[in-house]
């Protein structure tokens, strides 16, 4: 089983044009209707999966995440001193 993680910045970029490189690529369909699709290609060329999802729910989800955590503020609430203490405590 494979797990794919990518930034919401990449997902946002793929909403309006081709985005990504290597094993993760995202792009919108060329349709202009409200139900247009978002395509995701995951994996290496010899063993990849291509998925299509409705663009609208992804757009709504992204809008919600940006309301909750604004773009560029993802790491603002991290207590870096505590993270450093935890890291060195385990050494």
C-alpha positions as CSV (number, residue, x, y, z in Angstrom):
1,X,0.0,0.0,0.0
2,X,1.3,3.4,-0.9
3,X,0.6,6.6,0.9
4,X,1.0,10.0,-0.8
5,X,1.4,13.2,1.0
6,X,1.7,16.6,-0.7
7,X,1.2,20.2,0.3
8,X,-2.0,22.0,-0.1
9,X,0.1,24.6,-2.0
10,X,0.6,21.9,-4.7
11,X,-3.1,21.0,-4.7
12,X,-4.0,24.7,-5.0
13,X,-1.5,25.2,-7.9
14,X,-3.0,22.1,-9.7
15,X,-6.5,23.6,-9.5
16,X,-5.8,26.1,-12.3
17,X,-2.9,24.5,-14.2
18,X,-0.4,21.7,-14.3
19,X,1.6,21.4,-11.1
20,X,4.0,18.9,-9.6
21,X,6.9,16.9,-10.8
22,X,8.3,13.5,-10.4
23,X,5.8,11.1,-8.9
24,X,3.1,13.6,-8.1
25,X,1.3,15.7,-10.8
26,X,-2.0,17.5,-10.6
27,X,-3.9,19.3,-13.3
28,X,-7.5,20.5,-14.0
29,X,-9.6,19.3,-16.9
30,X,-10.1,21.6,-19.8
31,X,-13.8,21.7,-19.4
32,X,-15.4,25.0,-18.4
33,X,-18.5,23.6,-16.7
34,X,-19.0,23.7,-12.9
35,X,-18.5,20.0,-12.6
36,X,-15.0,20.0,-14.0
37,X,-12.5,17.4,-12.8
38,X,-9.1,17.5,-11.2
39,X,-6.6,14.9,-12.2
40,X,-3.9,13.4,-10.0
41,X,-1.1,11.2,-11.3
42,X,0.7,9.3,-8.5
43,X,3.7,7.0,-8.7
44,X,6.6,6.2,-11.0
45,X,6.0,5.8,-14.8
46,X,6.1,2.0,-14.7
47,X,3.5,1.7,-11.9
48,X,1.4,4.8,-11.6
49,X,-2.2,5.6,-10.8
50,X,-4.3,8.3,-12.3
51,X,-7.3,9.6,-10.4
52,X,-10.1,12.0,-11.3
53,X,-12.0,13.9,-8.7
54,X,-14.6,16.6,-8.9
55,X,-12.9,20.0,-8.6
56,X,-15.6,21.7,-6.6
57,X,-15.4,19.7,-3.4
58,X,-11.6,20.0,-3.5
59,X,-11.9,23.8,-3.9
60,X,-14.3,24.0,-1.0
61,X,-12.0,21.9,1.2
62,X,-9.0,24.0,0.3
63,X,-10.9,27.2,1.1
64,X,-11.8,25.8,4.5
65,X,-8.2,24.9,5.3
66,X,-7.0,28.4,4.3
67,X,-9.6,29.9,6.6
68,X,-8.4,27.6,9.5
69,X,-4.7,28.0,8.8
70,X,-3.9,30.9,6.4
71,X,-1.4,30.3,3.5
72,X,2.1,30.8,4.8
73,X,1.2,30.3,8.5
74,X,1.4,26.5,8.6
75,X,4.4,26.5,10.9
76,X,3.6,29.7,12.9
77,X,2.1,27.8,15.9
78,X,4.9,25.3,16.3
79,X,6.9,25.6,19.5
80,X,10.3,25.1,17.9
81,X,12.1,25.2,21.3
82,X,10.0,22.4,22.6
83,X,10.4,20.4,19.4
84,X,14.2,20.8,19.7
85,X,14.1,19.7,23.4
86,X,12.0,16.6,22.4
87,X,14.5,15.8,19.6
88,X,17.5,15.9,21.8
89,X,15.8,14.2,24.7
90,X,15.5,11.1,22.6
91,X,19.2,11.0,21.6
